[in-house]
Amino acid sequence: MQTRAQLGEKLRFGLGGEGVLRTFGREAEANAVIRAALAEGVGYFDCAKAYAGSERYHGLVWGEDRAARARVFLASKSASRDASGARRDLAETLANMRVDHLDLWQLHDVRTDEELATITRPGGALDAFVEAKRQGTVRHIGVTGHHDPDVILRAIRELPVDTVLLPVNVVEGALTGFLDRVLPEARQRGIATIGMKVMGGGMFLQAGLAADDCLRWAMRSAADVLIVGCGSPEEVARNAALARGPAMDDDEARALEAKVRAHARKLAYYRGRV
């Protein structure tokens, strides 16, 4: 599928929308991180309307550098569940990011079957997403979720999505759902896969895991691109270098998996109840 090829065509590491980007009032630091990602050849840039000043930080770059904008795959998200709210979100997102279209617009953080029912009913958010793709305001549409793999599995089966954003990390390797069911089925259906929570939002590091190990383990997965929020240009450079290198070997992977196995349910905090 063309979307899958586009996601990883430059580098499997994509710049996540969190880290320094999920703040307010840190324009210089955010600009430095985005610019560092461009310099490293990062092609995928994640964002969301819910991520504090993230969209406006992006706008400071893309609004001034149209040539750079044309070279990247730019994504954002809406958490609105009705069409009118989603349309407002998209208009604000495009204005904040100072672009005329998104490469990917995603239904953000879908957690329950009830949310899916709301999104897909007449007047639900899906109407706005399909309309935006038809009009060319967004090139692709996707769904994101890290709470319940069964809900995300149903979403990729029932929604006309091009991508799915899901947790891809060593803790998920010790659990069931996202890596053993959602990711393979998405690939079978030609849906591009984007890995998030590679470092558990920092919680894995607090638990004693090394950031390098977390990313190298995730690189063993079949995800098309792995997004990581960064706090500095140095973090961007380090992640890019790791993405260019080899994935973790089998022995290292088994050792890391053994380290988290007993605590996997606690470390997968983003799932809510596991």
Sequence and secondary structure as in RCSB ss.txt:
>XXXX:A:sequence
MQTRAQLGEKLRFGLGGEGVLRTFGREAEANAVIRAALAEGVGYFDCAKAYAGSERYHGLVWGEDRAARARVFLA
SKSASRDASGARRDLAETLANMRVDHLDLWQLHDVRTDEELATITRPGGALDAFVEAKRQGTVRHIGVTGHHDPD
VILRAIRELPVDTVLLPVNVVEGALTGFLDRVLPEARQRGIATIGMKVMGGGMFLQAGLAADDCLRWAMRSAADV
LIVGCGSPEEVARNAALARGPAMDDDEARALEAKVRAHARKLAYYRGRV
>XXXX:A:secstr
 HHHHHHTSS SEEEEEEETTSSSS HHHHHHHHHHHHHTT  EE   TTSTTHHHHHHHHHTT HHHHHHSEEE
EEE   BHHHHHHHHHHHHHHHT S EEEEEE     HHHHHHHHSTTBHHHHHHHHHHHTSEEEEEEE SS HH
HHHHHHHHS  SEEEEE STTGGGSSSIIIIIHHHHHHTT EEEEE TTGGGHHHHTT  HHHHHHHHTTS  SE
EEEEESSHHHHHHHHHHHHS    HHHHHHHHHHHHTTHHHH GGGS  
